[in-house]
Amino acid sequence: MGTVGVAFGFISWCTKVTGVIVYTSLIGSYLIVRASAWYIGGFPNEWTLRNVYNPDTSRGIWSEYWKFYIYLVIIVIIAAIGIVI
């Protein structure tokens, strides 16, 4: 975790304001959607996705976790709104 923090800190230092806006909008949109999913339901646990995904299977994870992709699109939309505003 420390290495990731240092890496993102360096990237933020290099990109200044633009990077901070993009990173905070992505993190904020994820947190908004993740918190909303507690009430709405259907957002799979990240560890479950990691353990279930097997690239050798033909089905993949789409058939079981299709709601995750809907949440992912919502995260991107909220992040884009946050970046623009």
C-alpha positions in Angstrom: 0.0 0.0 0.0 2.8 2.4 0.8 4.3 1.9 -2.7 1.0 2.6 -4.3 0.6 5.8 -2.2 4.1 7.0 -3.2 3.4 6.2 -6.9 0.1 8.1 -6.9 1.7 10.9 -4.9 4.4 11.3 -7.5 1.9 11.2 -10.3 -0.2 13.8 -8.6 2.9 16.0 -8.0 3.7 15.7 -11.8 0.2 16.4 -13.0 -0.7 19.0 -10.4 -4.3 20.1 -10.4 -5.6 18.0 -13.3 -4.4 14.7 -11.7 -5.9 15.6 -8.3 -9.2 16.4 -9.9 -9.3 13.1 -11.9 -8.1 11.0 -9.0 -10.5 12.5 -6.4 -13.4 12.2 -8.8 -12.7 8.5 -9.5 -12.3 7.7 -5.8 -15.3 9.8 -4.9 -17.6 8.2 -7.5 -16.5 4.7 -6.4 -17.3 5.6 -2.8 -20.7 7.0 -3.7 -21.7 4.0 -5.7 -20.3 1.5 -3.2 -22.2 3.2 -0.3 -25.3 3.3 -2.4 -25.0 -0.4 -3.2 -25.5 -1.1 0.5 -29.1 0.0 0.1 -29.7 -0.9 -3.5 -27.8 -4.3 -3.4 -26.1 -6.3 -6.1 -22.5 -4.9 -5.8 -20.3 -7.9 -5.4 -17.5 -8.0 -3.0 -14.1 -7.2 -4.7 -12.5 -10.3 -3.2 -15.3 -12.5 -4.5 -14.7 -11.1 -8.0 -11.0 -11.7 -7.8 -11.5 -15.3 -6.6 -14.3 -16.3 -9.0 -12.8 -14.8 -12.2 -11.2 -17.5 -14.3 -10.1 -16.6 -17.8 -10.2 -20.2 -18.9 -14.0 -20.5 -18.6 -16.1 -19.4 -21.5 -18.8 -17.7 -19.4 -16.4 -15.4 -17.5 -18.0 -13.4 -14.8 -20.6 -11.6 -16.9 -23.4 -14.1 -16.3 -23.0 -14.1 -12.5 -22.0 -10.5 -11.8 -23.7 -8.5 -14.5 -24.8 -5.9 -11.9 -21.2 -5.1 -11.3 -20.8 -3.8 -14.9 -23.8 -1.6 -14.5 -22.3 -0.2 -11.3 -19.0 0.3 -13.2 -20.7 2.4 -15.9 -22.4 4.5 -13.2 -19.0 5.0 -11.5 -17.5 6.2 -14.8 -20.5 8.6 -15.4 -20.3 10.1 -12.0 -16.5 10.5 -12.3 -17.0 12.2 -15.7 -19.5 14.6 -14.1 -17.1 15.3 -11.3 -14.2 16.0 -13.7 -16.3 18.4 -15.8 -17.9 20.3 -12.9 
